[in-house]
Amino acid sequence: MLTFQVVNTIFTIYRFVLIIYIIASWLPQVYESPVGKLLSRLSEPYLSIFRRFIPPIGFIDISPIVALFALHFIEVGIMTILDWVI
């Protein structure tokens, strides 16, 4: 059961990293700070996958929303596999 908690914690932390990065992108002073740059290095590799396929609608980029949904489905899939294996 500890494995489930560890995996859930990792996904929760990454979900918060993505959400904070998305909010920070609206605030230039946070986005350009060292924390913003760290969040960018952690978030952009994952978000860039979705940005390749989902173009912005006007000034609105909906790819992070899709990325968060996909992250949830990935977490559910991994938890299901762990449940099956363990």
N, CA, C and O of each residue as an XYZ file, in Angstrom:
344
protein
N       0.808     -1.197      0.000
C       0.000      0.000      0.000
C       0.855      1.266      0.000
O       0.402      2.322     -0.442
N       2.081      1.163      0.491
C       2.982      2.311      0.490
C       3.297      2.744     -0.934
O       3.466      3.933     -1.205
N       3.377      1.783     -1.839
C       3.651      2.095     -3.242
C       2.567      2.987     -3.820
O       2.874      3.934     -4.546
N       1.318      2.710     -3.518
C       0.213      3.527     -4.012
C       0.317      4.961     -3.488
O       0.076      5.919     -4.223
N       0.676      5.094     -2.220
C       0.795      6.431     -1.629
C       1.936      7.215     -2.264
O       1.809      8.415     -2.508
N       3.051      6.538     -2.530
C       4.197      7.204     -3.141
C       3.845      7.671     -4.552
O       4.130      8.813     -4.915
N       3.237      6.809     -5.337
C       2.852      7.169     -6.708
C       1.832      8.297     -6.683
O       1.936      9.239     -7.468
N       0.858      8.218     -5.803
C      -0.153      9.263     -5.699
C       0.484     10.582     -5.296
O       0.118     11.628     -5.834
N       1.425     10.560     -4.368
C       2.103     11.776     -3.932
C       2.915     12.398     -5.066
O       2.904     13.616     -5.241
N       3.611     11.576     -5.830
C       4.401     12.083     -6.957
C       3.500     12.770     -7.976
O       3.814     13.866     -8.442
N       2.392     12.142     -8.323
C       1.473     12.746     -9.289
C       0.837     14.014     -8.734
O       0.643     14.977     -9.476
N       0.511     14.032     -7.452
C      -0.073     15.219     -6.845
C       0.913     16.380     -6.867
O       0.539     17.508     -7.190
N       2.157     16.113     -6.529
C       3.180     17.168     -6.551
C       3.350     17.693     -7.967
O       3.421     18.905     -8.171
N       3.418     16.791     -8.959
C       3.602     17.244    -10.332
C       2.388     18.030    -10.822
O       2.529     18.993    -11.575
N       1.208     17.621    -10.399
C      -0.008     18.359    -10.769
C       0.056     19.786    -10.209
O      -0.298     20.739    -10.904
N       0.504     19.935     -8.963
C       0.652     21.266     -8.375
C       1.725     22.074     -9.096
O       1.563     23.278     -9.296
N       2.817     21.424     -9.489
C       3.863     22.114    -10.253
C       3.273     22.666    -11.546
O       3.528     23.816    -11.901
N       2.491     21.860    -12.247
C       1.872     22.321    -13.492
C       0.911     23.481    -13.249
O       0.924     24.464    -13.990
N       0.094     23.372    -12.234
C      -0.888     24.425    -11.958
C      -0.183     25.732    -11.573
O      -0.563     26.804    -12.044
N       0.829     25.643    -10.729
C       1.569     26.849    -10.343
C       2.267     27.452    -11.551
O       2.312     28.674    -11.695
N       2.818     26.601    -12.428
C       3.481     27.096    -13.639
C       2.486     27.801    -14.561
O       2.799     28.843    -15.136
N       1.308     27.240    -14.699
C       0.278     27.841    -15.554
C      -0.129     29.207    -15.000
O      -0.251     30.171    -15.756
N      -0.336     29.292    -13.700
C      -0.697     30.574    -13.085
C       0.466     31.559    -13.190
O       0.254     32.742    -13.456
N       1.691     31.078    -12.983
C       2.869     31.950    -13.061
C       3.065     32.503    -14.468
O       3.638     33.580    -14.635
N       2.597     31.778    -15.479
C       2.764     32.270    -16.849
C       1.945     33.538    -17.106
O       2.221     34.267    -18.059
N       0.949     33.805    -16.272
C       0.155     35.022    -16.395
C       0.807     36.199    -15.678
O       0.428     37.350    -15.894
N       1.790     35.909    -14.822
C       2.442     36.935    -14.014
C       3.916     37.014    -14.401
O       4.718     36.202    -13.939
N       4.285     37.983    -15.246
C       5.662     38.035    -15.763
C       6.738     38.092    -14.678
O       7.803     37.501    -14.853
N       6.495     38.783    -13.568
C       7.514     38.883    -12.532
C       7.773     37.535    -11.862
O       8.895     37.279    -11.426
N       6.774     36.678    -11.772
C       6.961     35.334    -11.208
C       7.539     34.413    -12.270
O       8.413     33.594    -11.986
N       7.051     34.549    -13.482
C       7.458     33.685    -14.592
C       8.952     33.801    -14.886
O       9.590     32.814    -15.253
N       9.512     35.001    -14.727
C      10.930     35.235    -15.019
C      11.835     35.037    -13.807
O      13.053     35.167    -13.930
N      11.283     34.731    -12.662
C      12.085     34.540    -11.455
C      12.778     33.175    -11.488
O      12.441     32.337    -12.325
N      13.731     32.942    -10.599
C      14.376     31.618    -10.542
C      13.377     30.488    -10.285
O      13.526     29.394    -10.829
N      12.372     30.744     -9.467
C      11.345     29.717     -9.217
C      10.562     29.443    -10.494
O      10.267     28.290    -10.810
N      10.225     30.494    -11.225
C       9.512     30.334    -12.487
C      10.328     29.555    -13.503
O       9.786     28.742    -14.252
N      11.619     29.801    -13.530
C      12.485     29.071    -14.456
C      12.599     27.597    -14.067
O      12.663     26.730    -14.937
N      12.624     27.312    -12.768
C      12.631     25.923    -12.310
C      11.323     25.229    -12.696
O      11.324     24.101    -13.187
N      10.212     25.927    -12.466
C       8.915     25.363    -12.850
C       8.852     25.128    -14.349
O       8.266     24.143    -14.799
N       9.448     26.020    -15.123
C       9.477     25.866    -16.577
C      10.254     24.619    -16.976
O       9.818     23.865    -17.846
N      11.403     24.400    -16.343
C      12.199     23.207    -16.666
C      11.477     21.917    -16.295
O      11.675     20.884    -16.935
N      10.645     21.974    -15.269
C       9.904     20.785    -14.863
C       8.641     20.567    -15.694
O       8.234     19.427    -15.916
N       8.020     21.653    -16.154
C       6.714     21.565    -16.803
C       6.772     21.518    -18.320
O       6.012     20.776    -18.943
N       7.655     22.293    -18.920
C       7.658     22.443    -20.380
C       7.854     21.138    -21.154
O       7.203     20.962    -22.185
N       8.719     20.210    -20.713
C       8.831     18.968    -21.492
C       7.500     18.223    -21.633
O       7.200     17.674    -22.693
N       6.712     18.210    -20.566
C       5.414     17.542    -20.613
C       4.395     18.365    -21.393
O       3.668     17.822    -22.225
N       4.334     19.669    -21.133
C       3.349     20.518    -21.804
C       3.627     20.674    -23.295
O       2.696     20.839    -24.083
N       4.886     20.625    -23.686
C       5.220     20.803    -25.108
C       4.635     19.692    -25.972
O       4.350     19.911    -27.150
N       4.457     18.520    -25.411
C       3.828     17.416    -26.154
C       2.431     17.835    -26.603
O       2.048     17.595    -27.749
N       1.684     18.447    -25.722
C       0.308     18.834    -26.024
C       0.246     20.095    -26.883
O      -0.677     20.257    -27.682
N       1.209     20.977    -26.725
C       1.232     22.206    -27.522
C       1.514     21.919    -28.994
O       1.144     22.714    -29.858
N       2.157     20.808    -29.287
C       2.400     20.441    -30.681
C       1.105     20.085    -31.403
O       0.985     20.307    -32.608
N       0.147     19.542    -30.682
C      -1.087     19.050    -31.302
C      -2.289     19.955    -31.100
O      -3.246     19.889    -31.871
N      -2.256     20.802    -30.074
C      -3.403     21.642    -29.751
C      -2.980     23.100    -29.891
O      -2.286     23.633    -29.025
N      -3.394     23.744    -30.975
C      -3.015     25.155    -31.150
C      -3.823     26.055    -30.217
O      -4.927     25.697    -29.808
N      -3.275     27.216    -29.884
C      -4.033     28.168    -29.054
C      -5.266     28.667    -29.801
O      -5.263     28.780    -31.027
N      -6.305     28.958    -29.053
C      -7.518     29.538    -29.607
C      -7.471     31.021    -29.272
O      -7.792     31.425    -28.154
N      -7.071     31.823    -30.241
C      -6.859     33.247    -29.973
C      -5.687     33.407    -29.022
O      -4.571     32.982    -29.320
N      -5.947     34.025    -27.872
C      -4.913     34.192    -26.855
C      -4.985     33.120    -25.779
O      -4.220     33.155    -24.815
N      -5.890     32.175    -25.933
C      -6.115     31.165    -24.900
C      -5.466     29.847    -25.316
O      -5.770     29.298    -26.375
N      -4.575     29.353    -24.471
C      -3.903     28.077    -24.695
C      -4.596     27.024    -23.836
O      -4.461     27.032    -22.612
N      -5.339     26.116    -24.474
C      -6.062     25.095    -23.719
C      -5.253     23.812    -23.546
O      -5.717     22.870    -22.904
N      -4.052     23.769    -24.111
C      -3.252     22.548    -23.996
C      -2.922     22.182    -22.542
O      -2.864     20.989    -22.244
N      -2.702     23.131    -21.614
C      -2.468     22.714    -20.227
C      -3.661     22.005    -19.589
O      -3.488     21.125    -18.747
N      -4.863     22.389    -19.992
C      -6.051     21.716    -19.460
C      -6.071     20.270    -19.923
O      -6.320     19.360    -19.133
N      -5.807     20.063    -21.209
C      -5.755     18.709    -21.750
C      -4.623     17.927    -21.093
O      -4.774     16.741    -20.801
N      -3.482     18.592    -20.858
C      -2.341     17.942    -20.218
C      -2.681     17.485    -18.801
O      -2.266     16.405    -18.380
N      -3.433     18.300    -18.066
C      -3.840     17.906    -16.712
C      -4.790     16.715    -16.741
O      -4.675     15.811    -15.913
N      -5.728     16.706    -17.684
C      -6.614     15.545    -17.824
C      -5.810     14.296    -18.174
O      -6.037     13.228    -17.606
N      -4.873     14.430    -19.108
C      -4.045     13.292    -19.506
C      -3.221     12.790    -18.327
O      -3.066     11.582    -18.149
N      -2.692     13.706    -17.521
C      -1.923     13.306    -16.344
C      -2.783     12.498    -15.387
O      -2.318     11.519    -14.802
N      -4.032     12.903    -15.226
C      -4.951     12.147    -14.374
C      -5.165     10.737    -14.926
O      -5.135      9.766    -14.169
N      -5.380     10.616    -16.235
C      -5.596      9.302    -16.827
C      -4.341      8.428    -16.743
O      -4.438      7.213    -16.568
N      -3.174      9.044    -16.868
C      -1.925      8.306    -16.712
C      -1.801      7.789    -15.280
O      -1.406      6.645    -15.056
N      -2.140      8.637    -14.322
C      -2.091      8.214    -12.921
C      -3.042      7.051    -12.665
O      -2.667      6.074    -12.017
N      -4.258      7.149    -13.162
C      -5.229      6.069    -12.978
C      -4.716      4.787    -13.623
O      -4.855      3.706    -13.051
N      -4.126      4.901    -14.807
C      -3.589      3.720    -15.485
C      -2.462      3.081    -14.698
O      -2.420      1.860    -14.552
N      -1.556      3.886    -14.194
C      -0.438      3.345    -13.410
C      -0.945      2.716    -12.118
O      -0.471      1.655    -11.713
N      -1.902      3.365    -11.478
C      -2.460      2.785    -10.242
C      -3.165      1.460    -10.531
O      -3.088      0.529     -9.729
N      -3.845      1.370    -11.661
C      -4.513      0.119    -12.024
C      -3.492     -0.975    -12.276
O      -3.675     -2.113    -11.843
N      -2.421     -0.637    -12.975
C      -1.368     -1.630    -13.232
C      -0.719     -2.071    -11.916
O      -0.474     -3.259    -11.709
N      -0.443     -1.118    -11.037
C       0.129     -1.477     -9.733
C      -0.806     -2.364     -8.933
O      -0.368     -3.306     -8.271
N      -2.090     -2.062     -8.995
C      -3.078     -2.888     -8.294
C      -3.087     -4.311     -8.841
O      -3.257     -5.278     -8.098
N      -2.903     -4.418    -10.140
C      -2.906     -5.727    -10.776
C      -1.628     -6.495    -10.451
O      -1.673     -7.709    -10.250
N      -0.493     -5.804    -10.398
C       0.795     -6.449    -10.175
C       1.008     -6.782     -8.705
O       1.502     -7.859     -8.371
N       0.634     -5.858     -7.830
C       0.935     -6.054     -6.400
C      -0.122     -6.869     -5.730
O      -0.032     -7.132     -4.531
